[in-house]
Amino acid sequence: MASLFTHAYAALSGAAVLDGRGDRARLLALSAFASVVPDADVLGFRFGVAYGDLWGHRGLTHSLAFAVLLGLALVRLGFPRERAFTPSWWRLWAWFAAITASHGAFDALTDGGLGVAFLSPFDPTRWFAPWRPVLVSPIGVANFFTAYGARVLRSEVLWIWLPWTLGLGLVAAVRRAVRGRARSAREAPLREPR
Ligand SMILES: [Zn+2]
């Protein structure tokens, strides 16, 4: 895993930038939930599920199929008033699916454990990114507050937080520019002709 702090940071900062009407607090809470829930699979270790199994760590709950289905469930349960297939419904679904899938993508950047079963349940292959600069996070929050945990967090800030934040800043800037242009196009006919 990358640490839960990093998954949650990505979710909360992304949701804050996300466009949308409706309940912001609910959007933030469900985004954070979607970003960390794939690691619920570590509970399987207690019940004898092996790391490499379908339900093992970084298995099915880290797959793209899981992300798509969880996204659908979160829109359905969290935003029941959204009419299906409207633009804002698609946007919410795409966001929840993307932030759930980002969990596996960040894990694939780490230097330990097994890879991520992105194509589960159709293909059990475990994948890593070709370049893995992030130190793997210890499993369990208590193990995180150690000297090694501090090094993990440093590598995550450098290789995940920074690029992610820059990317979000870029998205926000482009959107502001597009909106500004649309507004001046709308207001142009109201001005006195010169
Ligand atoms: Zn994970």
py3Dmol code that shows the C-alpha trace and the ligand (Angstrom):
import py3Dmol

protein = """\
ATOM      1  CA  MET A   1       0.000   0.000   0.000  1.00  0.00           C
ATOM      2  CA  ALA A   2       0.800   3.585  -0.222  1.00  0.00           C
ATOM      3  CA  SER A   3      -0.207   5.079   3.129  1.00  0.00           C
ATOM      4  CA  LEU A   4      -3.846   5.847   3.888  1.00  0.00           C
ATOM      5  CA  PHE A   5      -2.864   9.504   4.357  1.00  0.00           C
ATOM      6  CA  THR A   6      -1.747   9.705   0.760  1.00  0.00           C
ATOM      7  CA  HIS A   7      -4.814   7.975  -0.680  1.00  0.00           C
ATOM      8  CA  ALA A   8      -7.072  10.238   1.377  1.00  0.00           C
ATOM      9  CA  TYR A   9      -5.117  13.384   0.447  1.00  0.00           C
ATOM     10  CA  ALA A  10      -5.579  12.590  -3.248  1.00  0.00           C
ATOM     11  CA  ALA A  11      -9.308  12.027  -2.739  1.00  0.00           C
ATOM     12  CA  LEU A  12      -9.992  15.103  -0.634  1.00  0.00           C
ATOM     13  CA  SER A  13      -7.939  17.542  -2.704  1.00  0.00           C
ATOM     14  CA  GLY A  14      -9.379  16.126  -5.935  1.00  0.00           C
ATOM     15  CA  ALA A  15     -12.953  16.353  -4.651  1.00  0.00           C
ATOM     16  CA  ALA A  16     -12.351  19.928  -3.519  1.00  0.00           C
ATOM     17  CA  VAL A  17     -11.402  20.865  -7.080  1.00  0.00           C
ATOM     18  CA  LEU A  18     -14.184  18.799  -8.617  1.00  0.00           C
ATOM     19  CA  ASP A  19     -17.016  20.737 -10.098  1.00  0.00           C
ATOM     20  CA  GLY A  20     -20.424  19.969  -8.811  1.00  0.00           C
ATOM     21  CA  ARG A  21     -23.614  20.895  -7.170  1.00  0.00           C
ATOM     22  CA  GLY A  22     -25.033  19.212  -4.147  1.00  0.00           C
ATOM     23  CA  ASP A  23     -23.639  18.095  -0.875  1.00  0.00           C
ATOM     24  CA  ARG A  24     -19.906  18.941  -0.614  1.00  0.00           C
ATOM     25  CA  ALA A  25     -19.423  17.214   2.745  1.00  0.00           C
ATOM     26  CA  ARG A  26     -20.907  14.018   1.377  1.00  0.00           C
ATOM     27  CA  LEU A  27     -18.765  14.234  -1.740  1.00  0.00           C
ATOM     28  CA  LEU A  28     -15.607  14.647   0.366  1.00  0.00           C
ATOM     29  CA  ALA A  29     -16.533  11.822   2.753  1.00  0.00           C
ATOM     30  CA  LEU A  30     -17.399   9.354  -0.005  1.00  0.00           C
ATOM     31  CA  SER A  31     -14.275  10.306  -1.963  1.00  0.00           C
ATOM     32  CA  ALA A  32     -12.059   9.600   1.042  1.00  0.00           C
ATOM     33  CA  PHE A  33     -13.909   6.326   1.594  1.00  0.00           C
ATOM     34  CA  ALA A  34     -13.441   5.265  -2.055  1.00  0.00           C
ATOM     35  CA  SER A  35      -9.722   6.035  -1.902  1.00  0.00           C
ATOM     36  CA  VAL A  36      -8.955   3.848   1.115  1.00  0.00           C
ATOM     37  CA  VAL A  37     -11.533   1.044   0.953  1.00  0.00           C
ATOM     38  CA  PRO A  38      -9.494  -1.158  -1.446  1.00  0.00           C
ATOM     39  CA  ASP A  39      -7.142  -1.855   1.493  1.00  0.00           C
ATOM     40  CA  ALA A  40      -9.995  -3.528   3.397  1.00  0.00           C
ATOM     41  CA  ASP A  41      -8.554  -6.627   1.730  1.00  0.00           C
ATOM     42  CA  VAL A  42      -5.802  -6.767   4.397  1.00  0.00           C
ATOM     43  CA  LEU A  43      -8.495  -8.203   6.698  1.00  0.00           C
ATOM     44  CA  GLY A  44      -8.233 -11.350   4.560  1.00  0.00           C
ATOM     45  CA  PHE A  45      -4.777 -12.065   6.045  1.00  0.00           C
ATOM     46  CA  ARG A  46      -6.511 -12.814   9.351  1.00  0.00           C
ATOM     47  CA  PHE A  47      -8.752 -15.362   7.688  1.00  0.00           C
ATOM     48  CA  GLY A  48      -5.996 -17.207   5.886  1.00  0.00           C
ATOM     49  CA  VAL A  49      -6.409 -15.540   2.477  1.00  0.00           C
ATOM     50  CA  ALA A  50      -3.002 -15.580   0.755  1.00  0.00           C
ATOM     51  CA  TYR A  51      -1.520 -12.336  -0.640  1.00  0.00           C
ATOM     52  CA  GLY A  52      -1.668 -13.602  -4.228  1.00  0.00           C
ATOM     53  CA  ASP A  53      -5.276 -14.874  -4.078  1.00  0.00           C
ATOM     54  CA  LEU A  54      -8.276 -13.330  -5.850  1.00  0.00           C
ATOM     55  CA  TRP A  55      -9.342 -11.727  -2.537  1.00  0.00           C
ATOM     56  CA  GLY A  56      -5.727 -11.296  -1.379  1.00  0.00           C
ATOM     57  CA  HIS A  57      -4.084  -7.919  -0.742  1.00  0.00           C
ATOM     58  CA  ARG A  58      -3.923  -5.789  -3.929  1.00  0.00           C
ATOM     59  CA  GLY A  59      -6.260  -8.317  -5.577  1.00  0.00           C
ATOM     60  CA  LEU A  60      -9.880  -7.855  -6.634  1.00  0.00           C
ATOM     61  CA  THR A  61     -10.544  -4.751  -4.513  1.00  0.00           C
ATOM     62  CA  HIS A  62      -7.654  -2.986  -6.301  1.00  0.00           C
ATOM     63  CA  SER A  63      -8.979  -3.816  -9.799  1.00  0.00           C
ATOM     64  CA  LEU A  64     -10.484  -1.495 -12.389  1.00  0.00           C
ATOM     65  CA  ALA A  65     -13.679  -3.581 -12.394  1.00  0.00           C
ATOM     66  CA  PHE A  66     -14.064  -2.987  -8.653  1.00  0.00           C
ATOM     67  CA  ALA A  67     -13.480   0.758  -9.168  1.00  0.00           C
ATOM     68  CA  VAL A  68     -16.203   0.956 -11.815  1.00  0.00           C
ATOM     69  CA  LEU A  69     -18.734  -0.947  -9.675  1.00  0.00           C
ATOM     70  CA  LEU A  70     -17.905   0.899  -6.456  1.00  0.00           C
ATOM     71  CA  GLY A  71     -18.268   4.196  -8.332  1.00  0.00           C
ATOM     72  CA  LEU A  72     -21.716   3.182  -9.460  1.00  0.00           C
ATOM     73  CA  ALA A  73     -22.733   2.111  -5.956  1.00  0.00           C
ATOM     74  CA  LEU A  74     -21.495   5.353  -4.385  1.00  0.00           C
ATOM     75  CA  VAL A  75     -23.451   7.543  -6.808  1.00  0.00           C
ATOM     76  CA  ARG A  76     -26.548   5.410  -6.334  1.00  0.00           C
ATOM     77  CA  LEU A  77     -26.391   5.362  -2.528  1.00  0.00           C
ATOM     78  CA  GLY A  78     -24.720   8.706  -1.861  1.00  0.00           C
ATOM     79  CA  PHE A  79     -26.554  10.829  -4.426  1.00  0.00           C
ATOM     80  CA  PRO A  80     -29.892   9.070  -4.936  1.00  0.00           C
ATOM     81  CA  ARG A  81     -31.514  12.216  -6.347  1.00  0.00           C
ATOM     82  CA  GLU A  82     -29.106  12.350  -9.303  1.00  0.00           C
ATOM     83  CA  ARG A  83     -30.991  11.218 -12.383  1.00  0.00           C
ATOM     84  CA  ALA A  84     -29.110   8.447 -14.166  1.00  0.00           C
ATOM     85  CA  PHE A  85     -27.136   9.287 -17.327  1.00  0.00           C
ATOM     86  CA  THR A  86     -27.289  13.061 -16.848  1.00  0.00           C
ATOM     87  CA  PRO A  87     -23.918  14.860 -17.223  1.00  0.00           C
ATOM     88  CA  SER A  88     -23.549  15.388 -13.465  1.00  0.00           C
ATOM     89  CA  TRP A  89     -24.379  11.712 -12.817  1.00  0.00           C
ATOM     90  CA  TRP A  90     -21.656  10.597 -15.253  1.00  0.00           C
ATOM     91  CA  ARG A  91     -19.242  13.065 -13.703  1.00  0.00           C
ATOM     92  CA  LEU A  92     -19.843  11.701 -10.200  1.00  0.00           C
ATOM     93  CA  TRP A  93     -19.507   8.104 -11.364  1.00  0.00           C
ATOM     94  CA  ALA A  94     -16.319   8.836 -13.297  1.00  0.00           C
ATOM     95  CA  TRP A  95     -14.868  10.680 -10.289  1.00  0.00           C
ATOM     96  CA  PHE A  96     -15.607   7.909  -7.764  1.00  0.00           C
ATOM     97  CA  ALA A  97     -14.337   5.235 -10.167  1.00  0.00           C
ATOM     98  CA  ALA A  98     -11.186   7.257 -10.866  1.00  0.00           C
ATOM     99  CA  ILE A  99     -10.360   7.944  -7.225  1.00  0.00           C
ATOM    100  CA  THR A 100     -10.909   4.259  -6.360  1.00  0.00           C
ATOM    101  CA  ALA A 101      -8.664   3.235  -9.272  1.00  0.00           C
ATOM    102  CA  SER A 102      -6.057   5.813  -8.190  1.00  0.00           C
ATOM    103  CA  HIS A 103      -5.514   3.670  -5.103  1.00  0.00           C
ATOM    104  CA  GLY A 104      -4.217   0.769  -7.199  1.00  0.00           C
ATOM    105  CA  ALA A 105      -2.217   3.128  -9.399  1.00  0.00           C
ATOM    106  CA  PHE A 106      -0.407   4.604  -6.373  1.00  0.00           C
ATOM    107  CA  ASP A 107       0.222   1.126  -4.963  1.00  0.00           C
ATOM    108  CA  ALA A 108       1.779   0.140  -8.300  1.00  0.00           C
ATOM    109  CA  LEU A 109       4.386   2.881  -7.746  1.00  0.00           C
ATOM    110  CA  THR A 110       5.613   1.318  -4.490  1.00  0.00           C
ATOM    111  CA  ASP A 111       8.784  -0.757  -4.176  1.00  0.00           C
ATOM    112  CA  GLY A 112       7.408  -3.697  -2.165  1.00  0.00           C
ATOM    113  CA  GLY A 113       4.808  -6.435  -1.892  1.00  0.00           C
ATOM    114  CA  LEU A 114       3.104  -8.004  -4.871  1.00  0.00           C
ATOM    115  CA  GLY A 115       1.842  -6.002  -7.823  1.00  0.00           C
ATOM    116  CA  VAL A 116      -1.734  -4.821  -8.349  1.00  0.00           C
ATOM    117  CA  ALA A 117      -4.341  -7.089 -10.020  1.00  0.00           C
ATOM    118  CA  PHE A 118      -5.748  -4.309 -12.211  1.00  0.00           C
ATOM    119  CA  LEU A 119      -7.581  -6.752 -14.512  1.00  0.00           C
ATOM    120  CA  SER A 120      -8.991  -9.022 -11.786  1.00  0.00           C
ATOM    121  CA  PRO A 121     -11.265 -11.044 -11.853  1.00  0.00           C
ATOM    122  CA  PHE A 122     -10.602 -11.625 -15.568  1.00  0.00           C
ATOM    123  CA  ASP A 123      -6.829 -11.886 -15.360  1.00  0.00           C
ATOM    124  CA  PRO A 124      -4.961 -12.497 -12.071  1.00  0.00           C
ATOM    125  CA  THR A 125      -1.673 -10.949 -13.281  1.00  0.00           C
ATOM    126  CA  ARG A 126      -0.127  -8.590 -10.703  1.00  0.00           C
ATOM    127  CA  TRP A 127       1.194  -5.356 -12.207  1.00  0.00           C
ATOM    128  CA  PHE A 128       3.735  -2.780 -11.109  1.00  0.00           C
ATOM    129  CA  ALA A 129       4.565   0.530 -12.768  1.00  0.00           C
ATOM    130  CA  PRO A 130       7.839   0.338 -14.746  1.00  0.00           C
ATOM    131  CA  TRP A 131       9.297   2.865 -12.271  1.00  0.00           C
ATOM    132  CA  ARG A 132       8.638   2.520  -8.541  1.00  0.00           C
ATOM    133  CA  PRO A 133      10.028   5.452  -6.562  1.00  0.00           C
ATOM    134  CA  VAL A 134       7.631   5.235  -3.571  1.00  0.00           C
ATOM    135  CA  LEU A 135       8.705   3.285  -0.485  1.00  0.00           C
ATOM    136  CA  VAL A 136       6.071   0.708   0.409  1.00  0.00           C
ATOM    137  CA  SER A 137       4.021   1.675   3.466  1.00  0.00           C
ATOM    138  CA  PRO A 138       3.907  -0.648   6.473  1.00  0.00           C
ATOM    139  CA  ILE A 139       0.562  -2.401   6.966  1.00  0.00           C
ATOM    140  CA  GLY A 140      -1.229  -1.098  10.071  1.00  0.00           C
ATOM    141  CA  VAL A 141      -1.323   2.477  11.331  1.00  0.00           C
ATOM    142  CA  ALA A 142       0.807   1.806  14.446  1.00  0.00           C
ATOM    143  CA  ASN A 143       3.690   0.587  12.290  1.00  0.00           C
ATOM    144  CA  PHE A 144       3.558   3.828  10.362  1.00  0.00           C
ATOM    145  CA  PHE A 145       4.741   6.029  13.253  1.00  0.00           C
ATOM    146  CA  THR A 146       8.363   4.910  13.062  1.00  0.00           C
ATOM    147  CA  ALA A 147      11.536   6.243  11.437  1.00  0.00           C
ATOM    148  CA  TYR A 148      10.784   4.115   8.391  1.00  0.00           C
ATOM    149  CA  GLY A 149       7.224   5.522   8.299  1.00  0.00           C
ATOM    150  CA  ALA A 150       8.667   9.032   8.095  1.00  0.00           C
ATOM    151  CA  ARG A 151      10.800   8.006   5.109  1.00  0.00           C
ATOM    152  CA  VAL A 152       7.717   6.477   3.460  1.00  0.00           C
ATOM    153  CA  LEU A 153       5.759   9.682   3.909  1.00  0.00           C
ATOM    154  CA  ARG A 154       8.638  11.730   2.486  1.00  0.00           C
ATOM    155  CA  SER A 155       8.751   9.588  -0.657  1.00  0.00           C
ATOM    156  CA  GLU A 156       4.965   9.807  -1.037  1.00  0.00           C
ATOM    157  CA  VAL A 157       4.960  13.583  -0.673  1.00  0.00           C
ATOM    158  CA  LEU A 158       7.692  13.878  -3.287  1.00  0.00           C
ATOM    159  CA  TRP A 159       6.369  11.387  -5.849  1.00  0.00           C
ATOM    160  CA  ILE A 160       2.599  11.495  -5.321  1.00  0.00           C
ATOM    161  CA  TRP A 161       1.462  14.619  -3.436  1.00  0.00           C
ATOM    162  CA  LEU A 162       3.565  17.073  -5.444  1.00  0.00           C
ATOM    163  CA  PRO A 163       2.695  15.862  -8.977  1.00  0.00           C
ATOM    164  CA  TRP A 164      -0.942  15.327  -7.959  1.00  0.00           C
ATOM    165  CA  THR A 165      -1.260  18.837  -6.526  1.00  0.00           C
ATOM    166  CA  LEU A 166       0.424  20.367  -9.579  1.00  0.00           C
ATOM    167  CA  GLY A 167      -1.976  18.404 -11.831  1.00  0.00           C
ATOM    168  CA  LEU A 168      -5.003  19.628  -9.887  1.00  0.00           C
ATOM    169  CA  GLY A 169      -3.710  23.200 -10.029  1.00  0.00           C
ATOM    170  CA  LEU A 170      -3.411  22.862 -13.789  1.00  0.00           C
ATOM    171  CA  VAL A 171      -6.973  21.503 -14.081  1.00  0.00           C
ATOM    172  CA  ALA A 172      -8.302  24.382 -11.965  1.00  0.00           C
ATOM    173  CA  ALA A 173      -6.370  26.970 -13.993  1.00  0.00           C
ATOM    174  CA  VAL A 174      -7.559  25.605 -17.348  1.00  0.00           C
ATOM    175  CA  ARG A 175     -11.148  25.509 -16.103  1.00  0.00           C
ATOM    176  CA  ARG A 176     -10.962  29.062 -14.836  1.00  0.00           C
ATOM    177  CA  ALA A 177      -9.577  30.221 -18.188  1.00  0.00           C
ATOM    178  CA  VAL A 178     -12.293  28.398 -20.155  1.00  0.00           C
ATOM    179  CA  ARG A 179     -15.002  29.819 -17.892  1.00  0.00           C
ATOM    180  CA  GLY A 180     -13.548  33.310 -18.133  1.00  0.00           C
ATOM    181  CA  ARG A 181     -13.594  33.113 -21.914  1.00  0.00           C
ATOM    182  CA  ALA A 182     -17.170  31.791 -21.957  1.00  0.00           C
ATOM    183  CA  ARG A 183     -18.258  34.612 -19.644  1.00  0.00           C
ATOM    184  CA  SER A 184     -16.680  37.336 -21.749  1.00  0.00           C
ATOM    185  CA  ALA A 185     -18.269  35.777 -24.864  1.00  0.00           C
ATOM    186  CA  ARG A 186     -21.661  35.923 -23.124  1.00  0.00           C
ATOM    187  CA  GLU A 187     -21.188  39.482 -21.924  1.00  0.00           C
ATOM    188  CA  ALA A 188     -19.747  40.832 -25.173  1.00  0.00           C
ATOM    189  CA  PRO A 189     -23.106  41.580 -26.863  1.00  0.00           C
ATOM    190  CA  LEU A 190     -24.159  43.600 -23.797  1.00  0.00           C
ATOM    191  CA  ARG A 191     -21.343  46.107 -24.240  1.00  0.00           C
ATOM    192  CA  GLU A 192     -21.869  49.302 -26.143  1.00  0.00           C
ATOM    193  CA  PRO A 193     -20.487  49.071 -29.657  1.00  0.00           C
ATOM    194  CA  ARG A 194     -17.401  51.246 -30.122  1.00  0.00           C
TER     195      ARG A 194
END
"""
ligand_1 = """\
1
ZN
Zn -3.724 -0.850 -1.466
"""
view = py3Dmol.view(width=600, height=400)
view.addModel(protein, "pdb")
view.setStyle({"model": 0}, {"cartoon": {"style": "trace"}})
view.addModel(ligand_1, "xyz")
view.setStyle({"model": 1}, {"stick": {}})
view.zoomTo()
view.show()
